[in-house]
Amino acid sequence: MQVIENLKVKEKLYIEKLENGLTVMIIPKKGMKKKYIIWGTNYGSNDSSFIVPGETEVTVVPDGVAHFLEHKMFEQENGRNSLDVLTEIGVSANAYTTNDHTAYLYECTEHFYEALDEFMDYVQHPYFTDENVEKEKGIIGQEIMMYDDYPDWKVYLNALQAMYHDFPIRLDTVGTIETISKIDKDILYKCYNTFYNPSNMAMVICGDFEPDSILQEIKKRLNNIKSNGEIKRIYPEEKEEIVKEKVTQNMEVSRPLYTIGIKDKPVDTCQGNSKEEIVKKHIAVEILLHLLMGESSNLYKTLYDKGTISASPSMDYEFSRGYAHILISGQSNNPEEVYQAFKKQLKEMKEKGINEKDFNRIRKTLYGDYIKEYNDVTDIARMFLADYFKGINSFDYIEQIMTVNVEYAQQILKEVFNENKMVLSIVSL
Amino acid sequence: MKYQIKEIKKGIKLHLIHNEKFKTNLISIFLTTELNRENVTKNAILPAILRRGSKNMPTQEAISTELEEMYGASFNCGIDKRGDNQVLKFYMESINDTFLPEGEENMLSHTMEKLLEIVFNPLIKDDGFCEEYMAQEKNNIKQVIEGKIDNKARYAIDRCTEEMYKGHPFELYKYGYVEDLEKIDRKELYEYYQNLLKTCKIDIFVSGIIEDNIYDVICKAKEIQELEDREPQYVRTNLEVIPQNHEQVIQESMDVTQGKLILGLNVKLDNEDMQYDALIYNNILGGSANSKLFQNVREKASLAYVASSSYLKAKNNIFINCGIEIENYEKALKIVKEQIEQMKQGDFTENDIEVAKKGMIDAIQTIDDEQDTEIMYFFGQEFCQNRLDIEQYIKRIEKVSKEAVLQIAQKVEIDTIYFLKN
């Protein structure tokens, strides 16, 4: 196993790519009682058009299959549901789907290996029937409706739809009642066989483990499946321009919700960007966002004192295969005013340049934030998995942060924070 | 992990949770006072005012800049309802010296000083809080109160609680009431704050890699020296007060796509010790993916995505929560009631008990893996007649028998059925 040590946060990562292509990462945490394992496939709601290895035809499946598959994976041929079995063993199991990956996980303090039998068995043995697929449509239908009542989800999704013309990030992860109605067991098997191949998957384990012995336990439980070669994913060509600048939806909320989006060019590793550059860019964007609208910024103070906002917005840089964008979200009586003030502040920073003292202070803050991410085994494992599918080793953030300087940030400010790529999404009464 | 309690003054406790496994140190200060209509809104606005500025860091920017320099130490405050008490909560978290790039900085003492300063040494102008901050924060709290409707699932549970506890302190909303906000005056609020500091229960928690001198740092702090001994005014968990609504049905309409069905149940316990049996009862009813509610409402009938229950220890209520298609109200309610009835009939197995115990014990063992969870656990013990440490808690759960759970089932009754529909 390869060992990567980070001396600043004082943690080690053990990483091994097995013969069948599966990547296993282990982060030992001495003294922690909680043990956490997460097994993910590099397959999310964005991947609905692809060429199966060995085939030449493009396969197109309805939206929402990745998430549907996640729900159905728990069903077993013996009539049991693996979620129940794992709960009976005494561990807490779950799964989730994002736009670029799907993950299965459990956490526990005891019975880890007993649960590992069931866990690795169910992820490797799908069992879909016409009947169990139909039944799931009712449950997922309720999940879709639950999200319909979340204004924060709506304001987020609308911002993506204002930015993207065709790229599937603009769609709801769970699909719609209409698209899921078209899903059947054959589609599920096809997607499973394509994307749940070990070479397209990664596993992260975090807790008080001895790396070599846990790796042996994993290997023992793996089915003999060969690496199936590269899956060609087909994404629609996405224009650089946004769709429209503003979008408003009416919902019963006490106070308008807003999301400001800035569309960026995708940061694909395969297209010449080294992973160091992706990480550096991500760090620079985060520092810039803090400088522009963080709690010590002028903009924040002005808007707060006027009562336009009452808390600092959440600010994120989201990116994966084929897309990248900035999102700033919060609540305000007057989202339009927040939007205009943000644009003005941006213009001012571009003209005056970045204040070095402020820059250094925010960089310190961010350093602390990265360190804090290593408190909890769940956070650590999830972070390593999500970053891995983006081609990143999570330690890189701590390693790279001090190399990000004012000049570089200045350059990112010019490149990424482009006024013509900005959108404003509002949910209000 | 090592846990120590030291009494700093009468009614003021320092709780030290020594734990080497975290990157951060977390300090919390809790001010606990009786919940009542007269003061609920004042208590709600206080943390918001205090976080705006202190004597030596008079603006939010000053505080933020200071915290950013401390490698992004984070400050947080909030308000909680714990049984018939209101708790004003203040947190500050910072990186432990070991993980700072430039080594030794004495971050913990520094963090303690800052937090004490914000909570106990506010910015005062002309015998009162700053008028500008008052006006802004009143407005912010008003928005929080009006924002109740935004999270429909939470709103439905709050509404059910209000209906159950009509006329009791526990019906009060923790953020208070808009009509009371207007009346709060900056000088009067400052007077109230000074009085609160004389009478409330004060708990200071420190979790992390704690240096030996922290006790002295706190005792010598000017803010602490100025506080007096007190007979703290708060309410311990009471088993006597029970809502008497006997299956009242409340239906309300709002712009929702999905109906939210909430059942508020009373659990009439004879003594505090039975709470642990009630925890297992709740786990079997709706506390996990194996529970009766999840299995029957979601998996078998395919009626819901969310179907669960939670046990509120401080008031001995169970709240059942289902998100359903509006037209399925009768169907879902019938299935939910059947599950409660089956519990009364003893229609659950030894295996169900074992599964519930395993799940609970697993969760209890991880209390020590998260600093804020651990702090909240020990803080919760302050309200109990008998304190249990984590080991004793696990032992008590292991002891729960089928008879004991069956006994709880007989003590459960539906108090209120609340449905939020279109």
Interface residues (C-beta under 8 A of the other chain):
Chain A: K8 V9 K10 K29 K30 G31 M32 K33 K34 N81 L83 D84 T87 E88 I89 G90 V91 S92 A93 E107 C108 T109 E110 H111 K135 G138 I139 I140 Q142 E143 M145 M146 D148 D149 P151 M251 E252 V253 S254 R255 G294 E295 S296 K301 Y304 D305 G307 S310 Q331 R361 I362 K364 T365 L366 Y367 G368 D369 I371 K372 Y374 N375 D376 V377 M402
Chain B: E20 K21 F22 K23 T24 T59 Q60 E61 S64 T65 L67 E68 E69 M70 Y71 G72 A73 E93 S94 I95 T98 F99 P101 E132 Q136 N139 N140 Q143 E146 G147 K148 I149 D150 K152 M254 D255 V256 T257 Q258 S288 A289 N290 Q295 R298 E299 S302 L303 A304 Y305 V306 G323 I324 E325 N351 V355 K358 G359 I361 D362 A363 Q365 T366 D368 D369 E370 Q371
